Amino acid sequence: MAQARTNSRTRRRDGFAIPVTLFVIAVLTVMLTASMVRVRVDLWSARTSRDLTQALAIAQSGLQAYLGTVTEKPVIGESVRINLAGGYADVVAELVRRPADSLGTWTYFVRSTGNVIQPTLGAEPQASRTVGQMATWRGSGIPTVATLTAINGVEYAAGSVFEVDGMDGCGGDATLGLRAPGGSDGPLDTTGVYIGGSWNEIADDTGIDWEGTVDGDHPERLPVSGDTTFGSYFIRGDAYLEDVKGTGLLIVTGELDSEGDFFEWDGVILVGGEFDPDADSTVVRGIVVSGLNQTLGGSVEPNDFNESADDDVYLSYDSCNITRTLERFGGFAAVDNAWVEYWASY
């Protein structure tokens, strides 16, 4: 009898133990599953956060690369793709303000969308993020007044071999051959001459910030004869260039004299003082502006072309040489405190 009661209690305990064990297993399973889900969610959140951070970095890198490398005014609304490590950025420049004067400041909103690509997960971006920057366009051109713009005037003796051609050697529109203030000598052997007005008016027409140019921290660089890279050369003070054949932008803060057998230049020449071509043959294909120091309050002697017949001076307008010289100076300038994130696309 006692044995029967013992067996009965044992069976009851076993009957309770099995459900409890199953319940404990179920609870542990649920807890384990929840932990695994939590881990997966945390991993997904971490990956998402990482991808979004990377997308932001790609968007910003693409924006900076675009602003720093564009040298020609962009086509409005055209998307440019910039491939970067980990993805790519699609950059679009939208015109915000078009000035009435084509030489005025153009304002753009430049939008960059960074896309993260993981090749093992396919071609679709894993994350995208958009940033934007207001920017103004710095024009690379100098308003062409004439082939020779002599702010300081011109002295010329009939019979001297001196020719200024305003016809564009690159096939574009012609310009004046010579522009000089009233009191200058003429006519020269030129295509288009305008002598009249004040030197101030002519200086304003050039649009050249000569004070900023002279005061700038420019390393002095002398032209190397035979260099065809269309670089920039800066000479502080007077320059006496003998047997030089070069290209690009030549800036002389003082007087420029060509000497020797020849002087040949393709591009743009800016002279603070007098332009005095004394070489046996002086040829410029582009534009020359002289007498710019008068804008600083100085007095500059007129360009003296009373030379003998042995000195051959030929200046001709060439828009291609001018464009190639100045194209590197064009580009965007970011507007301070005008960067935004999460710009709406539409």
C-alpha positions as CSV (number, residue, x, y, z in Angstrom):
1,M,0.0,0.0,0.0
2,A,2.8,2.4,0.9
3,Q,4.6,1.4,-2.2
4,A,1.5,2.3,-4.3
5,R,1.3,5.7,-2.7
6,T,5.0,6.3,-3.5
7,N,4.6,5.3,-7.1
8,S,1.6,7.6,-7.4
9,R,3.5,10.6,-6.1
10,T,6.4,9.8,-8.4
11,R,4.1,9.7,-11.4
12,R,2.6,13.1,-10.4
13,R,6.0,14.7,-10.1
14,D,7.0,13.3,-13.5
15,G,3.8,14.6,-15.0
16,F,4.6,18.1,-13.7
17,A,8.2,17.9,-14.7
18,I,7.7,17.4,-18.4
19,P,5.4,20.5,-18.9
20,V,7.7,22.6,-16.8
21,T,10.7,21.4,-18.8
22,L,9.0,22.1,-22.1
23,F,7.9,25.6,-20.8
24,V,11.5,26.4,-19.7
25,I,12.8,25.2,-23.1
26,A,10.2,27.3,-24.9
27,V,11.1,30.4,-22.8
28,L,14.7,29.9,-23.4
29,T,14.0,29.5,-27.2
30,V,12.0,32.7,-27.2
31,M,14.7,34.5,-25.3
32,L,17.4,33.2,-27.6
33,T,15.4,34.0,-30.7
34,A,14.8,37.5,-29.4
35,S,18.5,37.9,-28.7
36,M,19.3,36.8,-32.2
37,V,16.7,39.2,-33.6
38,R,18.1,42.0,-31.5
39,V,21.6,41.2,-32.7
40,R,20.4,41.2,-36.3
41,V,18.6,44.5,-35.8
42,D,21.7,46.0,-34.2
43,L,23.9,44.7,-37.0
44,W,21.4,46.1,-39.6
45,S,21.3,49.5,-37.8
46,A,25.1,49.6,-37.6
47,R,25.4,48.8,-41.3
48,T,22.7,51.3,-42.2
49,S,24.4,54.0,-40.1
50,R,27.8,53.1,-41.6
51,D,26.4,53.2,-45.2
52,L,24.6,56.5,-44.6
53,T,27.8,58.0,-43.1
54,Q,29.7,56.7,-46.1
55,A,27.1,58.0,-48.5
56,L,27.5,61.5,-46.9
57,A,31.3,61.3,-47.3
58,I,30.9,60.3,-51.0
59,A,28.4,63.1,-51.6
60,Q,30.7,65.7,-50.0
61,S,33.7,64.3,-51.9
62,G,31.9,64.4,-55.2
63,L,30.7,68.0,-54.5
64,Q,34.2,69.2,-53.7
65,A,35.7,67.4,-56.7
66,Y,33.2,69.0,-59.0
67,L,33.6,72.5,-57.6
68,G,37.4,72.2,-57.8
69,T,37.8,70.8,-61.3
70,V,35.1,72.5,-63.5
71,T,36.7,75.2,-65.6
72,E,33.9,75.7,-68.1
73,K,30.4,77.1,-67.3
74,P,28.2,74.0,-66.7
75,V,25.2,73.0,-68.8
76,I,22.2,73.8,-66.6
77,G,20.6,70.7,-65.2
78,E,23.3,68.3,-66.7
79,S,24.2,65.5,-64.3
80,V,27.9,64.6,-63.9
81,R,28.8,61.3,-62.4
82,I,32.0,61.2,-60.3
83,N,33.3,57.7,-59.4
84,L,34.8,57.4,-56.0
85,A,36.0,54.6,-53.7
86,G,33.0,52.8,-52.3
87,G,30.5,54.3,-54.8
88,Y,29.8,57.3,-56.9
89,A,28.3,60.8,-56.7
90,D,25.9,62.4,-59.2
91,V,26.4,66.1,-59.3
92,V,24.0,68.6,-60.8
93,A,24.4,72.4,-61.1
94,E,21.1,74.3,-61.2
95,L,21.1,78.0,-62.1
96,V,19.7,80.2,-59.4
97,R,20.5,83.7,-60.7
98,R,21.3,84.8,-64.2
99,P,22.7,88.3,-64.3
100,A,21.5,90.8,-66.8
101,D,25.1,91.4,-67.8
102,S,26.7,88.2,-69.2
103,L,29.9,89.3,-67.5
104,G,28.2,89.5,-64.1
105,T,28.1,86.9,-61.4
106,W,26.1,83.8,-62.1
107,T,24.8,82.0,-59.0
108,Y,24.2,78.2,-58.9
109,F,23.0,75.6,-56.5
110,V,25.2,72.6,-56.9
111,R,23.6,69.3,-55.7
112,S,25.6,66.1,-55.0
113,T,24.0,62.7,-54.3
114,G,26.3,60.1,-52.9
115,N,25.5,56.5,-53.5
116,V,27.2,53.6,-51.7
117,I,27.8,50.5,-53.8
118,Q,28.7,47.0,-52.5
119,P,29.5,44.9,-55.6
120,T,28.6,41.6,-53.8
121,L,25.1,43.0,-53.2
122,G,24.4,44.1,-56.7
123,A,24.3,47.3,-58.7
124,E,21.6,49.0,-56.6
125,P,22.9,51.6,-54.1
126,Q,22.9,50.4,-50.5
127,A,22.5,54.0,-49.3
128,S,22.1,57.5,-50.7
129,R,22.5,60.9,-49.3
130,T,22.3,64.4,-50.9
131,V,24.1,67.6,-50.0
132,G,24.2,70.9,-51.7
133,Q,26.2,74.1,-51.9
134,M,25.4,77.6,-53.2
135,A,28.3,78.8,-55.5
136,T,29.1,81.6,-57.8
137,W,30.8,81.3,-61.1
138,R,34.0,83.1,-61.7
139,G,34.4,83.9,-65.4
140,S,37.7,83.1,-67.0
141,G,37.5,85.8,-69.6
142,I,38.8,89.3,-69.9
143,P,36.5,91.6,-71.9
144,T,38.2,92.1,-75.2
145,V,38.4,95.8,-75.9
146,A,40.9,95.6,-78.8
147,T,43.9,93.6,-79.9
148,L,46.0,96.4,-78.4
149,T,44.4,98.3,-75.6
150,A,46.7,101.2,-74.8
151,I,45.4,102.8,-71.6
152,N,48.5,104.9,-71.7
153,G,48.1,106.0,-75.3
154,V,50.2,105.6,-78.4
155,E,52.8,107.6,-80.2
156,Y,53.3,106.6,-83.8
157,A,55.4,107.9,-86.7
158,A,54.2,107.3,-90.2
159,G,56.5,104.9,-92.0
160,S,57.1,102.7,-89.1
161,V,56.4,99.0,-89.6
162,F,53.5,98.5,-87.2
163,E,50.4,96.4,-87.9
164,V,47.5,95.7,-85.6
165,D,44.9,93.3,-86.9
166,G,41.5,93.1,-85.2
167,M,40.3,90.1,-87.4
168,D,40.0,86.9,-85.3
169,G,42.7,84.5,-86.4
170,C,40.5,81.7,-84.9
171,G,37.5,82.4,-87.1
172,G,35.4,84.2,-84.5
173,D,34.1,87.8,-84.5
174,A,36.4,90.6,-85.2
175,T,37.3,93.3,-82.6
176,L,39.1,96.6,-82.7
177,G,42.7,96.5,-83.7
178,L,43.6,99.5,-81.4
179,R,41.8,101.3,-78.6
180,A,43.6,104.3,-77.1
181,P,42.5,107.5,-75.4
182,G,42.1,110.9,-77.0
183,G,45.5,112.5,-77.9
184,S,47.0,109.3,-79.2
185,D,48.6,109.2,-82.6
186,G,47.0,107.4,-85.5
187,P,45.9,106.0,-87.8
188,L,48.1,102.9,-87.7
189,D,48.1,100.0,-90.2
190,T,45.2,98.4,-88.3
191,T,41.9,96.8,-88.8
192,G,39.6,99.0,-86.7
193,V,40.9,102.0,-84.7
194,Y,39.1,103.9,-81.9
195,I,41.0,106.8,-80.5
196,G,39.0,108.9,-78.1
197,G,37.6,109.2,-74.6
198,S,39.6,109.1,-71.4
199,W,42.0,106.4,-70.1
200,N,39.7,105.8,-67.2
201,E,36.9,104.7,-69.5
202,I,39.3,102.4,-71.3
203,A,40.6,100.9,-68.1
204,D,37.0,100.3,-66.8
205,D,36.2,98.5,-70.1
206,T,39.0,96.0,-69.6
207,G,37.5,94.8,-66.3
208,I,41.0,94.0,-65.0
209,D,41.6,94.2,-61.2
210,W,45.1,95.4,-61.6
211,E,45.5,96.4,-58.0
212,G,44.6,93.0,-56.8
213,T,46.9,91.5,-59.4
214,V,49.9,93.6,-58.3
215,D,49.3,93.1,-54.6
216,G,48.7,89.4,-54.9
217,D,51.3,86.9,-53.6
218,H,52.5,85.7,-57.0
219,P,55.8,83.9,-57.3
220,E,57.9,85.5,-60.0
221,R,58.2,83.3,-63.0
222,L,60.1,84.2,-66.2
223,P,59.0,82.8,-69.6
224,V,61.0,80.0,-71.1
225,S,61.5,80.3,-74.8
226,G,59.8,77.4,-76.6
227,D,57.3,76.6,-73.9
228,T,53.9,75.8,-75.4
229,T,52.0,74.8,-72.3
230,F,50.1,78.1,-72.0
231,G,51.2,78.7,-68.5
232,S,51.3,81.9,-66.4
233,Y,54.3,84.1,-66.0
234,F,54.7,87.0,-63.6
235,I,57.5,89.6,-63.6
236,R,57.6,92.3,-61.0
237,G,59.2,95.5,-62.4
238,D,60.5,96.1,-65.9
239,A,61.1,93.1,-68.2
240,Y,63.6,93.0,-71.1
241,L,62.8,89.8,-73.0
242,E,65.3,88.8,-75.7
243,D,64.6,86.1,-78.4
244,V,61.6,84.7,-76.5
245,K,58.9,82.6,-78.1
246,G,56.2,81.6,-75.6
247,T,52.5,81.1,-74.8
248,G,50.0,81.8,-72.1
249,L,49.5,84.7,-69.7
250,L,52.4,87.2,-69.3
251,I,52.0,89.8,-66.6
252,V,54.7,92.5,-66.2
253,T,54.1,95.1,-63.5
254,G,56.6,97.6,-65.1
255,E,57.7,98.2,-68.7
256,L,57.9,95.4,-71.2
257,D,60.6,95.6,-73.9
258,S,61.1,93.0,-76.6
259,E,64.7,92.8,-77.7
260,G,67.0,90.7,-79.9
261,D,66.1,89.1,-83.2
262,F,62.5,88.1,-82.3
263,F,59.7,88.1,-79.7
264,E,56.7,85.9,-80.4
265,W,53.8,85.3,-78.0
266,D,50.5,83.4,-78.3
267,G,48.0,84.4,-75.5
268,V,47.5,87.4,-73.2
269,I,50.0,90.1,-72.2
270,L,49.2,92.5,-69.4
271,V,51.7,95.4,-68.9
272,G,51.6,97.9,-66.0
273,G,53.9,100.3,-67.9
274,E,54.9,101.0,-71.4
275,F,54.9,98.3,-74.1
276,D,58.0,98.9,-76.2
277,P,58.7,96.3,-78.9
278,D,62.3,96.8,-79.9
279,A,63.1,93.3,-81.3
280,D,63.7,93.0,-85.0
281,S,60.4,91.1,-85.2
282,T,57.7,91.3,-82.5
283,V,54.6,89.1,-83.1
284,V,51.7,88.7,-80.7
285,R,48.6,86.5,-81.4
286,G,46.1,87.3,-78.8
287,I,45.7,90.6,-76.9
288,V,47.9,93.2,-75.3
289,V,46.8,95.6,-72.5
290,S,49.3,98.3,-71.5
291,G,49.5,101.2,-69.1
292,L,47.6,99.5,-66.3
293,N,49.6,101.3,-63.7
294,Q,47.6,104.4,-64.4
295,T,44.8,102.8,-62.5
296,L,47.0,102.8,-59.4
297,G,47.6,106.6,-59.6
298,G,50.8,106.4,-61.6
299,S,51.7,108.1,-64.8
300,V,52.8,106.0,-67.7
301,E,54.5,107.2,-70.9
302,P,52.6,106.4,-74.1
303,N,53.7,103.3,-76.1
304,D,56.4,104.6,-78.5
305,F,56.2,103.0,-81.9
306,N,58.5,105.5,-83.7
307,E,60.8,102.7,-84.7
308,S,62.9,102.2,-87.8
309,A,61.7,100.1,-90.7
310,D,63.9,97.3,-89.5
311,D,61.6,96.7,-86.5
312,D,58.6,94.7,-87.6
313,V,55.7,94.7,-85.1
314,Y,52.6,92.6,-85.9
315,L,49.8,92.2,-83.3
316,S,46.8,90.1,-84.2
317,Y,43.6,89.0,-82.4
318,D,43.2,85.3,-81.7
319,S,40.3,84.1,-79.6
320,C,41.5,80.5,-79.4
321,N,44.8,81.6,-77.8
322,I,43.0,83.8,-75.4
323,T,40.5,81.1,-74.3
324,R,43.3,78.5,-73.9
325,T,45.2,81.0,-71.8
326,L,42.4,82.0,-69.5
327,E,40.3,78.8,-69.2
328,R,42.2,77.5,-66.1
329,F,41.1,80.7,-64.2
330,G,37.4,80.0,-64.5
331,G,35.5,78.0,-61.9
332,F,33.1,77.9,-59.0
333,A,33.6,79.8,-55.7
334,A,31.6,78.4,-52.8
335,V,29.3,80.8,-50.9
336,D,30.1,81.0,-47.2
337,N,27.6,79.4,-44.9
338,A,25.5,78.1,-47.8
339,W,26.0,74.3,-47.5
340,V,22.9,72.1,-46.8
341,E,22.2,68.5,-46.3
342,Y,19.0,66.5,-47.2
343,W,18.2,68.8,-50.1
344,A,14.9,67.8,-51.6
345,S,15.0,66.3,-55.1
346,Y,12.3,67.0,-57.6
